[in-house]
Amino acid sequence: MREISAAAVIVGSGCAGLNAADTLSQLGVDCLLVTEDMNAGTSRNTGSDKQTYYKLSLGGDDPDSVGDLASSLGGSDIHGDIALCEAALSAPCFLKLCQLGVPFPTNAYGEYAGYQTDHDTRRRATSAGPLTSRMMTEALERSVRQRSIPILDRTLAVRVVRDAAGVAALDVWNRDTHELTRIRCGSVILCTGGPAHIYRDRVYPESQHGMSGLAFEAGAEGANLDCWQYGLASTRFRWNVSGSYQQVIPRYVSVGSDGQEREFLADALGEREAMAMTFLKGYQWPFDPNRVNGSSRVDLLVKRETDAGRTVYLDYRSNPRGYDLEQLTEEARNYLLQSGAAADTPIERLRRMNAPAISLYLDHGIDLTSDMLEVKVCAQHHNGGIAVNADAETSVPGLYAAGEAAGTFGRRRPGGSALNATQTGSMRAAQHIALHPRSVTSGPLPEEPLTLPVGELAGFQTEMSRVAAFERDGEGMRRLRTRIGEALSRSVQVSQDAPDFESRLLLRDALITQREVLSAMLFALDEPDGAQGVLTTRSGVSAREPARPIPDRDLWFERVWKAYREEHGLT
């Protein structure tokens, strides 16, 4: 294969990858961005009713601090130093996006207004609308292109090449020319998003695969791989149905093969309770085992209907059975009134509260004024991922991970913290690479044949959704893990020109990731209730370790200034 070189290689062109490249270039590091498709991925192709960016408070009179935000981001399953770094860089990263042109709203005095999201106690969340992450991606891409950072588009990362010191190269494959290239480098930053391709029922866009298997194959550890976020999403057009999609209280309907409609929530919970739980799903939208007697009953009941072969829809054309504004909970009634959305039907309430939410579906061929919206409980976000330290570096020297690929989210992460992490993690990685450059080797590198498994990914995805989603079957997971091991053991060498080369690359990555995730899930399943700490996994072996606390830190200005000058080589 041909060879090229760069000091650092970034894999992925979403919010994390573009910010990593932009920051590396700003810091004077020779870098190269590799992407399967510049216009693919979750950042550019997903969102919700008003996609949330969770950050340090920058408006109002509510008290907040870096330490307070770190406490909200951390917990028993997240290391405190990682949470502290995400909190400390929150404001600089957010304001950078604002300067690049992302239209986060301010009041007349320039304050960034906020709202409270799930698993938080403050109003730190903000939004630029349902396509916030797309706007972030587009703004960062403009900056990357202005810096003339080289981009290898239509290119898949194949494997991380290691030597005794750590990362030595990245092998990549061009999807159009079928050419393999070895990029000799000192560092690699994986910004490949969540491993969406391990599940069938998922809200991730079709273009999102994830490539976490690259890191696991190279020997990197996983962190909290058992922790996923599941929730309701539309299926014809993949989109989270959270926020105002629920707060306007649509009608939940299931339809069987006989074509008969049934309002199953009202049947199971009673009319008033069904409407109360529907409203709460707006901001308690992920499935939460702590709410199985509350709003998560909605998810369980939807799953029960789909398991029975019925199709579940949200209907915005008419009210659920028994709807009466005065009979709603005080919280729901006041919310609709204060939002100016106390209209007669769900679609009119949605139009008044969040008209772009209707336009979004219309742009994808779904008219909520005339069509019911098919939904399922889907995998939405990986709260675990590749284990990293406070500098976003994995257990493999020179290999970094940022964004959803990195395991920096706790089981109960505040909603919207993922967008903050794309920026803070990628900035930490870039800063560490700039301050601690690794040499690019010119000597011989290990040569291992590239072997790929044979089979169809769809069957493994279907089984993963059946036994290892928000309802988990221990025996089913063990059988699936055995099947995955057998499939990987049957791997053979494949020509890079083979017509199924790309699909087999993705199959290998998905199977490796499924194996690690299932190992973590099975370990957690066998633990006593309430087990705490970070769940680490390497090569199918899992263990629990205590989370490091938020560090005590020195903020005496003269000492910090002196140390900063020394570290950065300033006089």
C-alpha positions as CSV (number, residue, x, y, z in Angstrom):
1,M,0.0,0.0,0.0
2,R,1.1,3.6,-0.5
3,E,2.3,5.6,2.5
4,I,1.8,9.2,3.6
5,S,2.4,10.9,6.9
6,A,1.0,13.5,9.3
7,A,1.7,14.4,12.9
8,A,-2.0,13.7,13.9
9,V,-4.9,12.0,12.1
10,I,-8.6,12.7,13.0
11,V,-11.2,10.1,12.1
12,G,-14.7,11.5,11.7
13,S,-16.3,14.7,10.4
14,G,-18.9,15.5,13.0
15,C,-18.8,18.1,15.7
16,A,-15.9,16.4,17.6
17,G,-13.7,15.6,14.6
18,L,-14.0,19.0,13.0
19,N,-13.3,20.8,16.3
20,A,-10.3,18.5,16.8
21,A,-8.9,19.4,13.4
22,D,-9.7,23.1,13.8
23,T,-8.0,23.3,17.2
24,L,-4.9,21.2,16.1
25,S,-4.4,23.6,13.1
26,Q,-4.8,26.6,15.3
27,L,-2.1,25.2,17.6
28,G,0.2,24.6,14.7
29,V,0.0,20.8,14.5
30,D,0.2,19.2,11.0
31,C,-3.0,17.2,10.9
32,L,-5.2,15.3,8.4
33,L,-8.9,14.5,8.7
34,V,-10.2,11.1,7.4
35,T,-14.0,10.6,6.9
36,E,-16.2,7.9,5.5
37,D,-18.5,10.7,4.1
38,M,-18.2,14.4,4.9
39,N,-22.0,14.7,4.9
40,A,-22.8,11.6,6.9
41,G,-22.8,11.0,10.6
42,T,-25.0,11.8,13.6
43,S,-23.9,15.4,14.1
44,R,-25.0,16.5,10.7
45,N,-28.1,14.3,10.4
46,T,-29.9,14.1,13.7
47,G,-31.6,16.2,16.4
48,S,-34.8,16.5,18.3
49,D,-37.6,19.0,18.9
50,K,-35.1,21.6,20.0
51,Q,-31.7,19.9,20.2
52,T,-30.1,20.7,23.6
53,Y,-26.6,22.0,24.2
54,Y,-25.8,21.7,27.9
55,K,-23.2,24.1,29.3
56,L,-22.1,26.3,32.1
57,S,-24.8,28.9,32.9
58,L,-24.2,32.2,31.1
59,G,-27.2,34.2,32.0
60,G,-29.6,35.0,34.7
61,D,-29.1,35.2,38.5
62,D,-28.9,31.5,39.3
63,P,-25.5,30.7,40.8
64,D,-23.2,28.3,38.9
65,S,-19.5,27.4,38.8
66,V,-17.0,25.1,37.1
67,G,-17.0,22.9,40.2
68,D,-20.8,22.8,40.4
69,L,-21.1,21.8,36.7
70,A,-18.4,19.1,37.2
71,S,-20.5,17.7,40.0
72,S,-23.5,17.4,37.7
73,L,-21.4,15.8,34.9
74,G,-19.6,13.4,37.2
75,G,-21.0,10.8,39.6
76,S,-20.2,7.3,40.8
77,D,-19.5,6.0,37.3
78,I,-17.5,8.9,35.8
79,H,-14.0,9.9,36.8
80,G,-14.0,13.4,38.5
81,D,-11.0,14.7,36.6
82,I,-12.7,14.1,33.3
83,A,-15.9,15.8,34.5
84,L,-13.8,18.8,35.7
85,C,-12.1,19.2,32.3
86,E,-15.5,19.1,30.6
87,A,-16.8,21.7,33.0
88,A,-13.7,24.0,32.7
89,L,-13.8,24.1,28.9
90,S,-17.5,24.3,28.7
91,A,-17.7,28.1,28.4
92,P,-14.7,28.6,26.0
93,C,-16.0,25.9,23.7
94,F,-19.5,27.2,23.7
95,L,-18.4,30.8,23.0
96,K,-16.2,29.6,20.2
97,L,-19.2,28.1,18.5
98,C,-21.1,31.4,19.0
99,Q,-18.2,33.3,17.4
100,L,-18.2,30.9,14.5
101,G,-21.8,31.8,13.8
102,V,-24.0,29.2,15.6
103,P,-27.2,31.2,16.5
104,F,-27.7,30.4,20.1
105,P,-30.3,32.8,21.4
106,T,-29.6,35.7,23.7
107,N,-31.9,38.2,25.4
108,A,-31.7,42.0,24.7
109,Y,-28.8,42.3,27.1
110,G,-26.7,39.5,25.6
111,E,-27.4,36.8,28.2
112,Y,-27.7,33.2,27.0
113,A,-31.1,32.1,28.2
114,G,-31.4,28.5,29.5
115,Y,-33.8,25.8,30.5
116,Q,-33.7,22.8,32.7
117,T,-33.2,19.4,31.1
118,D,-33.3,15.8,32.4
119,H,-30.9,14.8,35.2
120,D,-30.0,18.4,36.0
121,T,-31.0,20.9,38.7
122,R,-30.2,24.2,36.9
123,R,-31.2,25.9,33.7
124,R,-27.9,25.3,31.8
125,A,-29.4,24.0,28.6
126,T,-29.7,26.0,25.4
127,S,-30.6,25.3,21.8
128,A,-30.3,26.8,18.3
129,G,-33.3,24.7,17.2
130,P,-33.9,21.1,16.1
131,L,-30.8,21.1,13.9
132,T,-28.3,22.5,16.5
133,S,-25.6,19.9,15.9
134,R,-25.9,20.4,12.2
135,M,-25.3,24.1,12.6
136,M,-22.3,23.4,14.8
137,T,-20.9,21.0,12.2
138,E,-21.4,23.4,9.3
139,A,-19.8,26.3,11.3
140,L,-16.8,24.2,12.3
141,E,-16.4,22.8,8.7
142,R,-16.2,26.4,7.4
143,S,-13.4,27.1,9.8
144,V,-11.6,23.9,8.9
145,R,-11.8,24.6,5.2
146,Q,-10.6,28.2,5.7
147,R,-7.5,26.7,7.4
148,S,-7.0,24.4,4.3
149,I,-6.7,21.3,6.5
150,P,-6.3,18.3,4.2
151,I,-9.4,16.0,4.2
152,L,-9.5,12.4,2.9
153,D,-13.2,12.0,2.1
154,R,-14.9,8.8,1.1
155,T,-12.3,7.0,3.2
156,L,-12.8,4.3,5.9
157,A,-10.3,3.7,8.7
158,V,-9.3,0.1,8.6
159,R,-7.0,-0.4,11.7
160,V,-4.7,1.3,14.1
161,V,-1.1,0.1,13.6
162,R,0.9,-0.1,16.9
163,D,4.5,-0.5,17.7
164,A,6.1,-0.9,21.2
165,A,5.6,2.8,22.0
166,G,1.9,3.0,20.9
167,V,0.2,4.4,17.8
168,A,2.5,4.3,14.8
169,A,0.1,4.5,11.8
170,L,-3.5,4.3,10.6
171,D,-4.5,2.1,7.7
172,V,-7.4,3.5,5.6
173,W,-9.3,2.4,2.5
174,N,-10.8,4.6,-0.2
175,R,-14.4,3.7,-1.0
176,D,-14.1,4.8,-4.6
177,T,-10.7,3.7,-5.7
178,H,-10.5,0.7,-3.3
179,E,-6.9,1.8,-2.5
180,L,-5.3,1.1,0.8
181,T,-3.1,3.8,2.3
182,R,-1.0,3.7,5.4
183,I,-0.8,7.1,7.2
184,R,2.3,7.2,9.5
185,C,1.4,9.4,12.4
186,G,2.2,10.1,16.0
187,S,-1.4,10.4,17.2
188,V,-4.9,9.4,16.1
189,I,-8.1,11.0,17.5
190,L,-11.2,8.8,17.0
191,C,-14.3,11.0,16.6
192,T,-16.5,8.3,15.0
193,G,-19.6,8.7,17.1
194,G,-21.6,6.0,18.9
195,P,-21.5,2.4,17.6
196,A,-24.9,2.7,16.0
197,H,-24.5,-0.4,13.8
198,I,-24.7,-2.9,16.6
199,Y,-28.5,-2.4,16.9
200,R,-31.4,-2.8,14.5
201,D,-33.8,-0.5,16.4
202,R,-32.0,2.7,16.6
203,V,-32.6,6.4,16.0
204,Y,-29.2,7.0,14.6
205,P,-29.3,8.0,10.9
206,E,-28.6,5.3,8.3
207,S,-25.2,7.0,7.6
208,Q,-24.0,6.5,11.1
209,H,-22.0,3.4,11.9
210,G,-19.4,4.2,14.5
211,M,-16.0,2.5,14.5
212,S,-15.3,1.8,18.1
213,G,-14.0,-1.7,17.1
214,L,-10.9,0.0,15.8
215,A,-9.9,1.0,19.3
216,F,-10.9,-2.3,21.0
217,E,-8.9,-4.3,18.4
218,A,-5.9,-2.1,19.1
219,G,-6.1,-3.0,22.8
220,A,-8.0,0.1,24.2
221,E,-10.2,-0.3,27.2
222,G,-13.9,0.4,27.2
223,A,-15.7,2.3,29.9
224,N,-19.3,1.7,31.0
225,L,-20.1,-0.1,27.7
226,D,-23.3,-1.5,29.3
227,C,-24.7,2.1,29.6
228,W,-27.0,3.0,26.7
229,Q,-29.8,5.5,26.4
230,Y,-33.0,4.2,24.8
231,G,-36.2,6.1,24.1
232,L,-39.0,6.8,21.7
233,A,-38.2,7.7,18.1
234,S,-39.9,7.8,14.8
235,T,-38.9,5.0,12.4
236,R,-39.8,6.1,8.8
237,F,-37.7,9.2,9.4
238,R,-35.3,8.5,12.3
239,W,-35.8,11.3,14.9
240,N,-36.2,11.5,18.7
241,V,-39.8,12.3,19.7
242,S,-39.0,14.1,22.9
243,G,-39.7,17.6,24.2
244,S,-42.6,19.3,22.6
245,Y,-43.5,16.2,20.6
246,Q,-44.7,14.8,23.9
247,Q,-45.6,17.9,25.9
248,V,-48.5,18.7,23.5
249,I,-50.0,15.4,24.6
250,P,-50.6,13.5,21.3
251,R,-52.8,10.4,21.1
252,Y,-50.9,7.0,21.5
253,V,-52.4,4.4,19.2
254,S,-51.5,0.9,18.3
255,V,-52.8,-0.9,15.2
256,G,-53.0,-4.6,14.7
257,S,-53.1,-6.7,11.6
258,D,-56.9,-6.3,11.6
259,G,-56.5,-2.6,11.2
260,Q,-58.2,-1.8,14.5
261,E,-56.8,1.1,16.5
262,R,-56.4,1.0,20.3
263,E,-55.4,3.7,22.7
264,F,-53.3,1.3,24.7
265,L,-51.9,3.9,27.2
266,A,-55.3,4.9,28.4
267,D,-56.4,1.2,28.6
268,A,-53.4,0.4,30.7
269,L,-53.0,3.5,32.9
270,G,-56.3,5.2,32.8
271,E,-57.0,8.4,30.9
272,R,-55.7,11.0,33.2
273,E,-52.6,9.1,34.2
274,A,-51.8,8.3,30.5
275,M,-51.9,12.0,29.7
276,A,-49.7,12.9,32.7
277,M,-47.1,10.3,31.7
278,T,-47.2,11.5,28.1
279,F,-46.4,15.1,29.1
280,L,-43.6,13.9,31.4
281,K,-42.0,12.0,28.6
282,G,-41.2,15.4,27.1
283,Y,-38.3,16.0,29.4
284,Q,-38.0,12.6,31.1
285,W,-37.7,11.1,27.6
286,P,-35.0,8.5,27.9
287,F,-36.0,5.1,29.4
288,D,-34.9,5.1,33.0
289,P,-35.2,2.0,35.3
290,N,-35.7,4.4,38.2
291,R,-39.0,5.5,36.5
292,V,-40.5,2.2,35.7
293,N,-43.4,3.2,37.9
294,G,-43.5,6.6,36.3
295,S,-43.0,8.0,32.8
296,S,-40.9,5.0,31.7
297,R,-44.1,3.0,31.8
298,V,-44.8,4.6,28.4
299,D,-41.7,2.9,26.9
300,L,-42.5,-0.4,28.4
301,L,-46.1,-0.3,27.1
302,V,-44.9,0.7,23.6
303,K,-42.5,-2.2,23.6
304,R,-45.2,-4.6,24.8
305,E,-47.4,-3.5,21.8
306,T,-44.6,-3.9,19.2
307,D,-43.6,-7.3,20.7
308,A,-47.1,-8.4,20.1
309,G,-46.8,-7.5,16.4
310,R,-48.8,-4.3,16.6
311,T,-47.6,-1.0,15.2
312,V,-47.5,2.0,17.5
313,Y,-48.2,5.6,16.3
314,L,-48.3,9.1,17.7
315,D,-51.5,10.8,16.4
316,Y,-51.4,14.6,16.4
317,R,-54.7,15.1,14.6
318,S,-57.0,14.5,17.5
319,N,-56.8,14.5,21.3
320,P,-56.3,11.3,23.4
321,R,-59.4,9.9,25.0
322,G,-60.7,12.0,27.8
323,Y,-58.5,15.1,27.1
324,D,-59.6,18.2,29.0
325,L,-57.2,21.0,29.7
326,E,-58.6,21.5,33.2
327,Q,-58.1,17.8,34.0
328,L,-54.4,17.8,33.2
329,T,-51.8,17.9,36.0
330,E,-51.1,21.4,37.2
331,E,-47.6,21.2,35.7
332,A,-48.8,20.2,32.3
333,R,-51.6,22.8,32.3
334,N,-49.4,25.6,33.4
335,Y,-46.7,24.6,30.8
336,L,-49.2,24.7,27.9
337,L,-50.7,28.0,29.1
338,Q,-47.4,29.7,29.7
339,S,-46.2,28.5,26.3
340,G,-49.3,29.9,24.6
341,A,-50.1,26.4,23.4
342,A,-53.5,25.7,25.0
343,A,-55.1,24.9,21.7
344,D,-57.8,22.3,20.9
345,T,-55.7,19.6,19.2
346,P,-52.2,18.3,19.6
347,I,-51.1,19.5,16.1
348,E,-52.3,23.1,16.9
349,R,-50.6,22.9,20.3
350,L,-47.4,21.8,18.5
351,R,-47.8,24.6,15.9
352,R,-48.0,27.2,18.6
353,M,-45.2,25.8,20.8
354,N,-42.7,24.7,18.2
355,A,-43.7,25.1,14.5
356,P,-40.3,24.0,13.2
357,A,-41.0,20.6,14.7
358,I,-43.9,20.2,12.2
359,S,-41.8,21.5,9.3
360,L,-39.0,19.1,10.0
361,Y,-41.2,16.1,9.4
362,L,-42.9,17.7,6.4
363,D,-39.4,18.1,4.9
364,H,-39.0,14.3,5.1
365,G,-42.4,13.5,3.6
366,I,-44.4,13.1,6.8
367,D,-47.4,15.5,7.3
368,L,-48.4,15.5,10.9
369,T,-51.6,17.2,10.1
370,S,-52.8,14.2,8.1
371,D,-50.4,11.3,8.9
372,M,-49.9,9.3,12.1
373,L,-46.2,8.9,13.1
374,E,-44.9,5.4,13.6
375,V,-42.6,5.1,16.7
376,K,-40.5,2.5,18.5
377,V,-38.3,2.3,21.5
378,C,-34.8,2.7,20.0
379,A,-31.2,3.0,20.9
380,Q,-30.4,6.7,21.0
381,H,-27.0,7.3,22.6
382,H,-24.1,5.3,24.0
383,N,-23.4,6.7,27.5
384,G,-20.3,4.4,27.6
385,G,-17.6,4.1,25.0
386,I,-13.8,4.0,24.6
387,A,-12.1,4.7,28.0
388,V,-10.1,7.9,28.1
389,N,-8.3,9.9,30.7
390,A,-8.6,13.6,31.4
391,D,-6.6,14.4,28.2
392,A,-9.0,12.3,26.1
393,E,-6.2,9.7,25.6
394,T,-7.1,6.0,25.7
395,S,-5.0,3.2,27.3
396,V,-3.1,3.0,24.0
397,P,-0.4,5.8,23.9
398,G,-1.2,8.2,21.1
399,L,-4.7,7.0,20.6
400,Y,-7.4,9.5,21.6
401,A,-11.2,9.5,21.5
402,A,-13.7,12.3,21.7
403,G,-17.5,12.8,21.4
404,E,-19.8,9.9,21.7
405,A,-17.1,7.5,20.8
406,A,-15.5,8.2,24.2
407,G,-16.9,6.8,27.4
408,T,-17.2,10.1,29.3
409,F,-21.0,10.0,30.0
410,G,-22.5,8.6,33.1
411,R,-25.6,6.5,33.4
412,R,-27.6,9.6,34.3
413,R,-25.9,12.2,32.1
414,P,-27.7,15.6,31.9
415,G,-29.6,15.9,28.6
416,G,-27.5,17.8,26.0
417,S,-24.1,17.1,27.7
418,A,-23.1,15.1,24.6
419,L,-22.8,18.2,22.5
420,N,-20.6,19.9,25.2
421,A,-18.4,16.8,25.3
422,T,-17.9,16.8,21.5
423,Q,-16.2,20.2,21.9
424,T,-14.4,19.8,25.3
425,G,-13.0,16.3,24.6
426,S,-11.7,17.2,21.2
427,M,-10.1,20.4,22.4
428,R,-8.4,18.5,25.3
429,A,-7.1,15.9,22.9
430,A,-5.7,18.6,20.5
431,Q,-4.2,20.6,23.3
432,H,-2.4,17.5,24.7
433,I,-1.1,16.5,21.3
434,A,0.3,20.0,20.7
435,L,2.0,20.1,24.2
436,H,3.2,16.5,24.0
437,P,4.0,15.7,20.4
438,R,4.9,12.1,19.5
439,S,7.4,11.4,16.8
440,V,6.4,9.9,13.5
441,T,8.4,6.7,12.9
442,S,10.0,6.0,9.6
443,G,11.2,2.5,10.4
444,P,9.6,-0.8,9.6
445,L,6.2,-1.5,11.1
446,P,4.5,-4.7,12.1
447,E,2.8,-6.4,9.1
448,E,-0.3,-8.5,9.9
449,P,-2.7,-9.8,7.3
450,L,-6.1,-8.1,7.2
451,T,-8.7,-10.7,7.9
452,L,-12.5,-10.1,7.8
453,P,-15.5,-12.2,8.9
454,V,-18.1,-13.7,6.7
455,G,-21.8,-13.2,7.3
456,E,-24.7,-10.7,7.4
457,L,-24.8,-7.9,9.9
458,A,-28.6,-7.7,10.0
459,G,-29.1,-10.9,11.9
460,F,-26.6,-9.8,14.7
461,Q,-28.3,-6.4,14.8
462,T,-31.8,-7.9,15.2
463,E,-30.7,-10.3,18.0
464,M,-28.9,-7.4,19.8
465,S,-32.1,-5.4,19.8
466,R,-34.0,-8.4,21.0
467,V,-31.9,-9.5,23.9
468,A,-29.6,-6.6,24.8
469,A,-31.5,-3.3,24.6
470,F,-33.4,-1.7,27.5
471,E,-34.8,-5.1,28.4
472,R,-32.0,-7.6,28.7
473,D,-32.0,-11.4,28.6
474,G,-28.9,-13.0,30.2
475,E,-29.0,-16.3,28.4
476,G,-29.8,-14.7,25.1
477,M,-26.8,-12.4,25.5
478,R,-24.5,-15.3,26.3
479,R,-25.7,-17.2,23.2
480,L,-25.2,-14.1,21.0
481,R,-21.7,-13.5,22.4
482,T,-20.8,-17.1,21.5
483,R,-22.1,-16.7,17.9
484,I,-20.1,-13.5,17.6
485,G,-16.9,-15.2,18.7
486,E,-17.5,-18.0,16.2
487,A,-18.1,-15.5,13.4
488,L,-14.9,-13.6,14.2
489,S,-12.9,-16.9,14.4
490,R,-13.9,-17.7,10.8
491,S,-12.3,-14.5,9.5
492,V,-10.3,-14.9,6.3
493,Q,-8.1,-12.7,4.1
494,V,-10.1,-10.6,1.6
495,S,-9.0,-8.6,-1.4
496,Q,-9.4,-4.9,-1.1
497,D,-11.1,-5.0,-4.5
498,A,-13.7,-7.5,-3.4
499,P,-17.3,-6.2,-3.9
500,D,-18.2,-7.0,-0.2
501,F,-14.9,-5.6,1.3
502,E,-16.6,-2.5,2.8
503,S,-19.6,-4.4,4.3
504,R,-17.2,-7.0,5.8
505,L,-15.1,-4.2,7.3
506,L,-18.2,-2.8,9.0
507,L,-19.3,-6.3,10.0
508,R,-15.9,-6.9,11.7
509,D,-16.1,-3.6,13.6
510,A,-19.7,-4.2,14.7
511,L,-19.0,-7.7,15.9
512,I,-15.9,-6.6,17.9
513,T,-17.9,-3.8,19.5
514,Q,-20.9,-6.1,20.2
515,R,-18.6,-8.6,21.9
516,E,-17.2,-5.9,24.2
517,V,-20.6,-4.4,24.9
518,L,-22.2,-7.8,25.7
519,S,-19.3,-8.7,28.0
520,A,-19.9,-5.5,30.0
521,M,-23.7,-6.1,30.1
522,L,-23.3,-9.6,31.3
523,F,-20.9,-8.5,34.0
524,A,-23.3,-5.8,35.2
525,L,-26.2,-8.3,35.1
526,D,-24.4,-10.5,37.6
527,E,-23.4,-7.7,39.9
528,P,-25.4,-6.9,43.1
529,D,-27.9,-4.1,42.9
530,G,-26.4,-0.7,43.5
531,A,-22.8,-1.6,42.4
532,Q,-20.9,1.6,41.9
533,G,-17.8,2.7,40.0
534,V,-16.6,2.7,36.4
535,L,-17.1,-0.5,34.5
536,T,-14.0,-1.2,32.4
537,T,-13.8,-3.8,29.7
538,R,-10.8,-5.1,27.7
539,S,-10.8,-8.0,25.3
540,G,-14.1,-9.3,26.7
541,V,-13.0,-9.1,30.4
542,S,-14.8,-6.6,32.7
543,A,-14.1,-5.2,36.1
544,R,-15.4,-2.4,38.3
545,E,-13.1,0.3,39.6
546,P,-13.9,3.3,41.9
547,A,-14.4,6.6,40.1
548,R,-11.7,9.1,40.8
549,P,-13.1,12.1,42.7
550,I,-13.1,15.7,41.4
551,P,-9.5,16.8,42.1
552,D,-8.5,19.3,44.6
553,R,-6.9,22.0,42.5
554,D,-4.6,25.0,43.0
555,L,-6.3,28.3,41.9
556,W,-3.8,30.7,43.5
557,F,-3.1,32.9,40.5
558,E,0.6,33.5,40.8
559,R,1.3,29.7,41.1
560,V,-1.0,28.8,38.3
561,W,0.5,31.5,36.0
562,K,4.0,30.3,36.7
563,A,3.1,26.7,36.0
564,Y,1.3,27.7,32.8
565,R,4.2,29.7,31.5
566,E,6.6,26.8,32.1
567,E,4.3,24.2,30.4
568,H,3.7,26.4,27.4
569,G,7.3,27.6,27.0
570,L,6.4,31.2,27.7
571,T,8.9,33.7,29.2
